[in-house]
């Protein structure tokens, strides 16, 4: 896939994920285009910082825990996409409410790396202080599972 194709796919992933209609959001282009052996690295030096290895770990351990803390399925709205070769960088803003009533509207930079037309790697940069304040420390049981 070309840089333009990769960028278009990531734009479509965010468009569907940000749609207010739950039926539309159920069609997850992220899951459909994530390589089975993909990795998602949460950067930094805090309790969430780690690499989730494999589609199942990404969806269950990382995204599953985030969803368990939010009132409804989380929304992250992208507003800038930059593509170069097999890399697409996305600037985005969360629009979320935790189950205990705190706003969780983090700012993100997500860097997607494609290989063979599939998303092979995602690196997440965000406000770590806000993440731990709103969502709490990453649970120890999931830390062992994610490795």
N, C-alpha and C positions, 0 to 999 in steps of 0.2 A: 504494500500500500504506500502511496505517496504521503508526503507531509500534509497536503491538503485533505486527502482522504482520512488520515488519522485525526486531524483537527475537526473535520465534519462529524466523525463518529463521536468524539468526546463532546462536541456541542450537542449532539442528539441525546447522549447519555444524560447530560445535565438538564436539557429541556424536558425530557420525560420525568426525571427525578423531581424536578421543581413544579410539575403540573399540579394544580390544586385538586384535580379529580383523582381520587384513590384508585379508580379502575385503570386510569392511564398509568399511574405510578407503578402498578403491579407488573407492568411490562418492563422488566429490568434489562436494559441493554448492557449495563455494567456486568451483570452476572453472565449474560450470553456471550460477551466478548472477552471475559477474563480467562486467561490460560489456567488450566488445572493446577499448574505448578507456579503460578504467579506469586509474587511477594509484595507485601504492603509494609513499608517502613514508616513508623511514626518517629520522627526525628526528635532530638533533644536529649535531656538528661533528667527525666521525671518518670513517674510510675507508669505512664502510658508508652514510654519510649521502648520500642522493640520492633522486631520484624515478624510479621505474621506470614507464615509460609504455607502456600496452597490456598486454592479457592475456598475450601470448606472452612479453614481457619479464619480467613479474611471475613467471610460472610457470617460465621457463627460466633467466633471469639471476639473480633473487633466490632463489626457492625451489630451483632446480636446484643452485645453489652451496651453499646450506645443506645440502641432502640429500647432496651429495658429501662433506661433512665429517662426517656422522653415521653411526653404526654401522647404524642402520635409519631408516626414515622417521620424521622428527621428530614429537613429540607436544607439543601445547600444550593444557593443561587450563584451561578458563575457569571462574571461580568467581563472577563478578559481571557482570551485564548491566544497562545503563541505556539506556533509549530515550526519545528526544524528537523527534517529527516524523520527518525523514528521516535522523536520526543515531542510531547505536547505539554506545555505548562498552562495551568489554569489558576486564575485568581478568583476567589469565591468568598461568599459571606453566608454564614449559617443564619437560619431563621427558625429558632427552636425554643421550646419551653420544657423544662424538666418536670417530672412528676411532683416535685416539692415546690413548684411555682417560680423557679429561677429562670431568667432568660439565659439561653446559651446561643449566642449569636457570634460565634467565633469567626475570625478572618483566617482564610486558608490560602496557601499556595500548594497545589497538587501537581506533581510532575509525573506524567504517564510515559512509560517506555513501551513501545510496540516491538514485537518480534513475530514475523510470519503472519501478520494481520491480527494478532491477538495482543491483549494487554498483558505484558509480562511482569511489569514492575510499576508500583506507585510509591512515590515518596511524599509524605505529608508534612508540611510545615504549618504550625499554628501557634496561637497564644496558649502556652502550656499552663500558665497560672489560671487563666479562665477555665480551661478544661478541668483541672483538678478542683477549682472552686465550685463549678456548676455540676460536674459529673462525679466528683470524688476520685480517689486514687483507683488505679486499675486493680481489680480484684486478684488476690494471690493465686487462687485456683486457676484462673485464666492465664496468669503469668506462666505457670508450669506447662499448660497446654500449648501456649504459643511459642514457648522456648525462646 
